[in-house]
Amino acid sequence: MDFLGQQAPELLPGKRSLPPVQGVIEAPHGTTIVAVSFPGGVVLAGDRRATMGNVIAQRDMEKVFPTDEYSAVGMAGTAGLAIEMVKLFQLELEHFEKVEGAQLSLEGKANRLSTMIRSNLGMAMQGLAVVPLFAGYDLERETGRIFSYDVTGGRSEERGFAATGSGSVFARSALKKLLREDFTEQEAATAVVQALYDAADDDSATGGPDLARRIYPIVTVITEEGFKKLTEAEVSEIVRAVHERRLDQPDGPRAALL
């Protein structure tokens, strides 16, 4: 990034200028990303739908990516720019590790991503925003941590759970009622699937589990053992269990009144 900034700064994402346009630029957008922490780490998940206006642009888009061995990022917003940003972020973390012989701290990774989002502010002002959710296992603190961002690069550390994207309001509300401090890994994974199910129930841009096409959410887990993506069989088992319960309770599990 530094070399490119010296030699050809106009090629950096934040330096590109778009011609004046009238109305909203139509481009595929990724939607809902959710994260939940549990005593052994953190779960990061995302739905699979990408929309372009009122059209479903893609049904099986991947929005959650490992950034290194102990962290991952889920992308909401303009799909093309988001994927480019993820690739640059992965490259920078790998470059740092090779040069320094050690991984950047989780705090440092979160700060670097904040700078990259801020460099995209010009695009965001024209409707091409990228709003990620970053999560990882902090080897120094021995705990999972979650970071959310706004379009200006403002960073906030979230406690327990977080969501971003068009369905985030509904997903966050579901997680707020479901969250427990003693979650196991399996229970945390089930909670994020429940939250995505609720988001898809109220947000047309969020894709729910598609049992007919066998398209399920991407669910990843990050612990002291590193990054792990749940297999399609593992996710489908959770999805089918949730779906079976929803046939009896369409609105999902009830939280205790007191």
C-alpha positions as CSV (number, residue, x, y, z in Angstrom):
1,M,0.0,0.0,0.0
2,D,2.8,2.4,0.9
3,F,4.8,1.6,-2.3
4,L,1.6,2.0,-4.4
5,G,0.9,5.3,-2.7
6,Q,4.3,6.6,-3.7
7,Q,4.4,5.3,-7.3
8,A,0.8,5.3,-8.5
9,P,-1.5,6.8,-5.8
10,E,-4.4,7.1,-8.3
11,L,-4.7,3.3,-8.2
12,L,-5.5,3.1,-4.5
13,P,-9.2,2.5,-3.8
14,G,-9.5,5.7,-1.8
15,K,-7.9,7.8,-4.5
16,R,-10.2,6.8,-7.3
17,S,-12.7,9.4,-8.4
18,L,-16.1,8.6,-9.9
19,P,-17.7,10.8,-12.5
20,P,-20.7,12.8,-11.3
21,V,-23.9,10.8,-11.5
22,Q,-27.6,11.4,-10.9
23,G,-29.4,8.9,-8.7
24,V,-28.1,5.8,-7.0
25,I,-25.4,3.7,-8.7
26,E,-26.8,0.2,-9.1
27,A,-24.2,-2.4,-8.0
28,P,-24.5,-5.7,-6.1
29,H,-24.6,-5.2,-2.3
30,G,-24.0,-7.8,0.4
31,T,-26.3,-7.6,3.4
32,T,-26.4,-9.0,6.9
33,I,-23.4,-10.1,9.0
34,V,-23.6,-11.2,12.6
35,A,-21.1,-12.1,15.4
36,V,-21.4,-13.6,18.8
37,S,-18.7,-14.1,21.4
38,F,-18.6,-17.1,23.8
39,P,-16.1,-18.1,26.5
40,G,-13.8,-20.0,24.1
41,G,-13.8,-17.5,21.2
42,V,-16.2,-15.9,18.7
43,V,-18.6,-16.9,15.9
44,L,-18.9,-14.8,12.7
45,A,-21.6,-15.5,10.2
46,G,-23.3,-14.0,7.2
47,D,-26.3,-14.7,4.9
48,R,-25.7,-15.5,1.2
49,R,-27.9,-13.0,-0.7
50,A,-26.6,-10.1,-2.8
51,T,-29.1,-7.5,-4.1
52,M,-29.0,-4.9,-6.7
53,G,-32.0,-2.5,-6.1
54,N,-35.0,-4.7,-5.9
55,V,-33.4,-7.6,-7.8
56,I,-31.5,-10.6,-6.2
57,A,-28.1,-10.3,-7.9
58,Q,-26.7,-13.5,-6.4
59,R,-28.1,-16.2,-4.1
60,D,-24.9,-17.8,-2.9
61,M,-22.4,-15.0,-2.3
62,E,-19.7,-15.5,0.3
63,K,-19.3,-12.6,2.7
64,V,-17.2,-14.0,5.5
65,F,-13.4,-14.4,4.9
66,P,-10.5,-15.4,7.1
67,T,-7.9,-12.5,7.3
68,D,-5.3,-14.6,9.0
69,E,-5.0,-17.6,11.4
70,Y,-6.9,-15.8,14.3
71,S,-9.2,-13.3,12.7
72,A,-11.9,-13.0,10.1
73,V,-14.0,-10.2,8.5
74,G,-17.6,-10.2,7.3
75,M,-18.5,-7.6,4.6
76,A,-21.7,-5.7,4.1
77,G,-22.1,-3.1,1.4
78,T,-20.9,-2.8,-2.2
79,A,-19.7,-6.3,-3.1
80,G,-17.0,-5.5,-5.6
81,L,-15.3,-2.9,-3.4
82,A,-15.7,-5.1,-0.3
83,I,-14.0,-8.1,-1.8
84,E,-11.1,-5.9,-3.1
85,M,-10.7,-4.5,0.4
86,V,-10.6,-7.9,2.0
87,K,-7.9,-9.1,-0.4
88,L,-5.8,-6.0,0.3
89,F,-6.3,-6.5,4.1
90,Q,-5.3,-10.2,3.9
91,L,-2.2,-9.2,1.9
92,E,-1.1,-6.5,4.3
93,L,-1.5,-8.9,7.3
94,E,0.5,-11.6,5.5
95,H,3.2,-9.0,4.5
96,F,3.5,-7.7,8.1
97,E,3.9,-11.3,9.4
98,K,6.6,-12.1,6.9
99,V,8.6,-8.9,7.5
100,E,8.3,-8.8,11.3
101,G,8.3,-12.5,11.9
102,A,5.2,-12.1,14.2
103,Q,1.5,-11.5,13.7
104,L,0.1,-8.0,14.2
105,S,-2.0,-7.7,17.4
106,L,-5.7,-8.0,17.1
107,E,-6.0,-4.3,18.1
108,G,-3.5,-3.4,15.3
109,K,-5.5,-5.4,12.8
110,A,-8.7,-3.6,13.8
111,N,-7.0,-0.2,13.5
112,R,-5.6,-1.0,10.1
113,L,-9.0,-2.0,8.7
114,S,-10.4,1.3,10.1
115,T,-7.8,3.2,8.0
116,M,-8.7,1.2,4.9
117,I,-12.4,1.9,5.3
118,R,-11.7,5.6,5.8
119,S,-9.8,5.6,2.5
120,N,-13.0,4.6,0.7
121,L,-15.0,7.5,2.0
122,G,-15.1,9.2,-1.4
123,M,-16.8,6.1,-2.8
124,A,-19.1,5.8,0.2
125,M,-20.4,9.4,-0.4
126,Q,-21.5,8.3,-3.8
127,G,-23.4,5.3,-2.4
128,L,-20.7,2.7,-2.7
129,A,-20.1,2.1,1.0
130,V,-18.3,-0.9,2.6
131,V,-19.2,-1.6,6.2
132,P,-17.5,-4.7,7.7
133,L,-17.6,-6.6,10.9
134,F,-14.2,-7.8,12.2
135,A,-13.8,-10.5,14.8
136,G,-10.9,-12.5,16.1
137,Y,-9.3,-14.3,19.0
138,D,-7.0,-12.1,21.1
139,L,-4.0,-14.3,22.0
140,E,-2.9,-11.7,24.6
141,R,-6.2,-11.4,26.4
142,E,-7.2,-15.0,25.6
143,T,-10.7,-14.1,24.5
144,G,-12.8,-13.5,21.4
145,R,-13.4,-9.8,20.4
146,I,-15.7,-8.1,17.9
147,F,-15.3,-4.8,16.2
148,S,-17.9,-2.8,14.2
149,Y,-17.3,0.1,11.8
150,D,-19.1,3.0,10.1
151,V,-18.5,4.4,6.6
152,T,-16.0,6.9,7.9
153,G,-13.8,4.2,9.5
154,G,-15.0,4.9,13.0
155,R,-14.3,1.8,15.1
156,S,-16.2,0.4,18.1
157,E,-15.6,-2.7,20.1
158,E,-18.8,-4.6,20.7
159,R,-19.6,-6.6,23.8
160,G,-21.1,-10.0,23.4
161,F,-22.7,-9.6,19.9
162,A,-22.9,-7.3,16.9
163,A,-24.5,-7.1,13.5
164,T,-24.1,-5.0,10.4
165,G,-25.9,-4.6,7.0
166,S,-29.5,-4.0,6.0
167,G,-30.9,-6.7,8.3
168,S,-28.7,-5.8,11.3
169,V,-31.5,-4.2,13.3
170,F,-33.6,-7.4,13.3
171,A,-30.6,-9.6,13.8
172,R,-29.3,-7.5,16.7
173,S,-32.7,-7.6,18.4
174,A,-32.8,-11.4,18.1
175,L,-29.3,-11.8,19.5
176,K,-30.0,-9.4,22.4
177,K,-32.7,-11.7,23.6
178,L,-30.9,-15.0,22.9
179,L,-27.4,-14.1,24.2
180,R,-26.0,-15.9,27.3
181,E,-22.6,-15.6,28.8
182,D,-22.2,-19.4,29.1
183,F,-22.8,-20.1,25.4
184,T,-21.0,-23.2,24.0
185,E,-19.6,-23.0,20.5
186,Q,-22.6,-25.0,19.2
187,E,-25.1,-22.7,21.0
188,A,-23.3,-19.6,19.6
189,A,-23.5,-21.0,16.1
190,T,-27.2,-21.8,16.6
191,A,-27.8,-18.2,17.9
192,V,-26.3,-16.6,14.8
193,V,-28.4,-18.8,12.5
194,Q,-31.5,-17.8,14.5
195,A,-30.6,-14.1,14.2
196,L,-30.1,-14.4,10.4
197,Y,-33.4,-16.3,10.1
198,D,-35.1,-13.4,11.9
199,A,-33.3,-10.8,9.8
200,A,-34.5,-12.6,6.6
201,D,-38.0,-12.7,8.0
202,D,-38.2,-8.9,8.1
203,D,-35.6,-7.6,5.6
204,S,-36.1,-8.5,1.9
205,A,-32.4,-8.0,1.2
206,T,-31.3,-10.7,3.6
207,G,-31.5,-14.2,2.3
208,G,-32.7,-16.9,4.7
209,P,-31.6,-20.5,4.5
210,D,-32.6,-22.0,1.1
211,L,-33.4,-25.6,1.8
212,A,-34.5,-26.3,-1.7
213,R,-31.2,-25.1,-3.2
214,R,-29.1,-26.2,-0.2
215,I,-27.8,-22.7,0.3
216,Y,-27.0,-22.1,3.9
217,P,-25.4,-19.2,5.8
218,I,-21.6,-19.1,6.1
219,V,-20.7,-19.8,9.8
220,T,-17.1,-19.5,11.0
221,V,-15.6,-20.0,14.5
222,I,-12.3,-18.4,15.8
223,T,-10.8,-19.9,19.0
224,E,-7.3,-20.3,20.4
225,E,-6.9,-23.1,17.9
226,G,-7.4,-20.7,15.0
227,F,-10.0,-20.0,12.3
228,K,-12.5,-22.7,11.3
229,K,-15.3,-22.6,8.8
230,L,-18.2,-25.0,9.6
231,T,-18.8,-27.5,6.8
232,E,-22.0,-27.4,4.8
233,A,-23.1,-30.6,6.6
234,E,-22.6,-29.0,10.0
235,V,-24.5,-25.8,9.1
236,S,-27.3,-27.7,7.4
237,E,-27.8,-29.7,10.6
238,I,-28.2,-26.4,12.6
239,V,-30.4,-24.9,9.9
240,R,-32.7,-27.9,9.6
241,A,-33.1,-28.0,13.4
242,V,-34.0,-24.3,13.5
243,H,-36.4,-24.7,10.6
244,E,-38.2,-27.6,12.3
245,R,-38.7,-25.5,15.4
246,R,-40.0,-22.6,13.3
247,L,-42.7,-24.7,11.9
248,D,-44.2,-24.7,15.4
249,Q,-43.0,-21.3,16.5
250,P,-42.6,-19.1,13.4
251,D,-41.4,-16.1,15.4
252,G,-38.6,-18.1,17.0
253,P,-37.6,-18.9,20.6
254,R,-39.1,-16.8,23.4
255,A,-36.9,-15.0,25.9
256,A,-37.9,-15.2,29.6
257,L,-40.1,-12.3,30.7
258,L,-38.1,-12.0,34.0
